[in-house]
Amino acid sequence: MNHDNFAITASGLTRHFGSLIAVKDFDLQIPTGSIYGFLGPNGSGKSTTIRMLCGLLTPSSGSASVLGLDTRRESEKLKQKIGYMTQKFSLYEDLTVKENLQFVSEIYAVGRKERRFRVNELLEEFNLNRQMKQRVGTLSGGQKQRLSLAAAILHKPQILFLDEPTSAVDPQNRRDFWEKLFEMAEQGTTILLSTHYMDEAARCHSLAILDQGVKVADGTPKELGNSISSHVIEVTADEPNAARQRLANEDGITSITQLGFRLRVLIPKEISNPLEQVNSKLKGAQIDARVEQVFPDLEDVFVSLTELRRDGLAT
């Protein structure tokens, strides 16, 4: 792919905080108009990487280009072309909804005539007309989220950075939020977001899995599922806890996750007969269960990769 087709690129991006390596040798290429996700737990380097790409934090080493601008040398110019929605709500709670949008429009030097039109347009688009005169501190979590996104795109940025954008909202608001993101991506906006929700990461066109400051894998959700180095065996049993206890101490089992009456069991790819292994152990303990091999989901991929790193089998 031609380099011009990438809205964001990074090479060897690294950030130290004293002796702590928050992000290490991070490489990245994000196509224009795509939704790209950073998936990882707290402390994995997601927010630090986003802040470096926004030009808010200088890398210790490595380089990054966003919209063709060097994030070190051209950070001020870059800030006019991007939108950034922080994890923590960052608008003024003692101002009204409309006053906040007007204030943000002034920060981005939006012309007075366009400002009036754009603010009213966003109030309508994000269903905030009824709350326009309401103080922001009295809004619900979903309303604050919609206002934050409206403020982040007020100046029509080409790239939108979202740091854990749905961490404080209910499932319905999360779904509505994602519908809006897909609509924006279809119109050409490039979106980079961080999340620790597996189902949310699965909505991204592509994503990177981060662990302890290192990118351990990237690709589409399907590509990541195909690349997993484990068989995924699903066990459905009336006594899942008994089945779990029977399998927990077996050699060759990477992890076991319980989901109601189901267990998802990860077994290394080197084992050629994983179904037979699980079946024989359960039958030997006289545990009735249905055992089948299934396609890995993102949680399986994440667990497999991070377990390998912790066992020293992957870098």
N, C-alpha and C positions, 0 to 999 in steps of 0.2 A: 504493500500500500504506500502511496506517495505520502511523504512527510507532511505535505500541505493539508492532507485529510485529517490530521490529528489536531484537535483543539488544545490538548495538554500533552506534553512530553516531559519526562524526567529521566535523569541518568545518574546513578550512584548517590542519590539524595540521602544525606545523613545529617542527624542532629544530635548533639551531645548536650546534656545539662550536667555540668561537672563530670563526674565519673559515670553517670548514667547515659547509656546509649538509647535514646527514645525511638529513633528511626535509623536503620542501617542499610546502606547500599540499595536504595529503593529505585527501581526502574519502572517507567510507566508510559503507556501510550493510549490515549483516549480519543476515539474517533469523534468528529464533529456531529452533533445532533443525537448523541447516544446518552443513555442513563447508565452510569458506571457506579458501582458500589464498593465501599470498603467494609468488609465484614470482619469483626473481631471483638474480643471482650474489652472491657475498660483497661487502659494501660497498654494496649497493643500498638499504639502509635497512630491511630486514625486521625485524631484531632490535630496532632502535631504536624502530620503530613499535609492536611488541608490548610493549616495556617501558613506553612511554607509555600504552598502553591498559590495562596492568595497574596503573597508578598508581605504578610504580617510578621513573619518570623524568618530570619536569615539562616540558611543551612550552614552547618559546620563544614560540609564539603558536598561536592556534587553540584548539579545544575538542573534547572527546570525552565521550561518555556510554556507560557499560557497565551494563546492567541498570537503567537509569534513574538511575544514580549518576554525578555529575560526577567525572571522574578527578583533577581538581585538588583539589577541596574535600572529597571523600568517599573518598579513597584507602584509608584504614584500614578503613572499612566495606566497601569493595569487595573487599579482600583476603580477607575471610571467605567470599565468594561465588564466587570463581574458583579454578581450579587452574592451575598454571604449571609446565611441564616445560622446563627449560633445555636448551640445546644441549649443554653440558658436564655430565657426570654429577656430581650435586651432593649425593648422600647420603653417609653416613659409612662408609667402607670398613673401618674396624676394628670396627664393630658387626655383629651378625648381621642377616639379612633381617628377622626378626620384631622385633628391637630397633629397627631403623630405622622400621618402620611404627608401632610403639608410640610412638616419640619424636615422629613427625609428628602422631599423633593427639593428643598432649598439646599441641603447638603450636596446634592448631586447637580446643583445649578440648573435645574429644569426651568425653562422659560415660564414667565407668569401665565401666559395664555395656555400653554401646553400643560402647565401644572394643574390648573383648575380642571381641565378636561381629563387628565390622567388620573387624578385623585378620585373624581366622580366615577370614572370608568372602572377603577379597581374596587371601589365600594360596591358597585353593582356586580362586578364579576365574582367577587368573593363573598357575596351575600352578607354585606356588613352595613347596608343602608340604614337598617333599623337601629344599629348601634353607633352610628356616626358621631352622635353627640354624647355618647356614654364614655365615662372615664375608663381607661384601659384596665385599671386595677380591678374592676368589677366584672370583667369578661370571663367566660368559661375557658377551659383549656383549649377546646376546639376553636373557639373564636380568636383566642390569642395566636394560635398556630396559623390561622388564615390571615390574620393581620400581619404577622411576621413575614409570611411568604409574599403578601402584597407589597410590603415595604421593600423586600429584597429585590423585587422585579420592577419597581416603580420606574427606574431609569432604563428599562428594557435591555438588561445585560445579555451578552452573548453566552456567558457561562454562569451557572448557578451552583454555588457550593452550599451544601446542607449538612450540618453536623448533628447527627442523632435527631432529625427533625420531628419524629413522631413518638418520642420517648414518654410524653406526658399526655397523650390523648387516647380516646377510646377506639375500639376497632372500626366503628362506622366512620369516624373522622379520619382514621388512617386510610381507609379505602377511598374516601372522597379526595383526600390529599394526593394519593397515587394517581387517581384519574386525572387530576390537574397536571401532575408531572408528565404523564404520557402525552397529554395534549400539548404541553409546552415543547417536549422533545420532537413531536411531529412537526412543529412549526420551526424547528431548527436550533432550539436552545440545547446546549450541552449541559448535562447535569451530573455532578459528582456528589454523592452522599455517603455518609457513614452510618452504620447500623450494627446492632448486635442481635437483631431479629432475623432468624433464618428465613421465615416466610417472606419478609420484606426484601431480603437479599435476592431471593429467587425471582423477584419481579424485575430486577435489573437486566439490561441487555448483556452486560459483562460485569465481572467483579474481581477484586483481589481479596484473598484471605490473609489477614495479618495476625501475627502472634509474636509478642515480645519484641516489637519493633521491626520485624522481618516479614517481607512478603513471602509466604510459603507456597502460594499457588495463585494463578489467575486464569480467566477464561470465561466462557458463557456457563450458566448453570449446568447445561447438558455436558459440556466439555469437562467440567470439573467432576461430574458424576462418573463419566467414562474413565477418568484418570485415576480414580481411587485405587489404592493398593490393597484393598480388602474386599472380601466377599461380604455381602450384607444378607444375613439370614433373619427372617421374621418368624418368631415363635408365638402362636396364639394358644393360650392355655387357660383352663378354669382356675388353676392355681399358679399364677405367674411368679409369685414370690418363691414358691418351691422350685420352679423351673430355673429361676435366676440363681438361687443358692446352689443348685446342682451344677450349673455351668460356670459359676463365678471362679472356681478354683482350677479350672481346666487349663492346661497348657495350650497355647495357640489361639486363645480368645483375647482379642485386643480390648474390647469393651462391651458392656451390656447396658442398654437403656430401656427402661420400662415405660410403656405408653398404655395405660389402662390394663387390659388383659393381654396386651402384646409386648413382646420383647424384641428389640432390634439388636442383633448380635453381630459384631464385626470380627471377621476371621481373616488372617493374612492370606494373600493370593497364592502363596507358595503351597498352601494346603489344597490338594486336588479334589478332595471329596468332603466339602464342608457340610452339606446336608446330611450325609451319612454319619459324620462325626457327632453332630448335634442330636440327630435322631437316636443314635445308639446310646448316648449318655442319658437322655430323658427316658427311653424305654427301660434302661437298666435300673432306673430309680422308680419305675412304674408310674411315670407322669404322662398322662394323655395330653397330646398337643399336636397342632397342625404346624408343620415346618415347611417353609418355602423360601426360595432365594428371590430377592427383590432388587429393583434398581436403586442405587444410593440416592438419598436426598442430600441437601447441603449440610445438614447437621451431621450426617454420616461422614461426609467429606471432611468437615472441620475437625471432628473427633479423631478421625484416622490420621490426618496430617499433624495435629498437635500432639497426639500420643506418640507418633513416630519421633517428633522432635525431642520430646521429653525423654524418650528412651535412647536418644543419641543415634538414631538410625537415619535421620534426615538433617539437612543443614538449613 
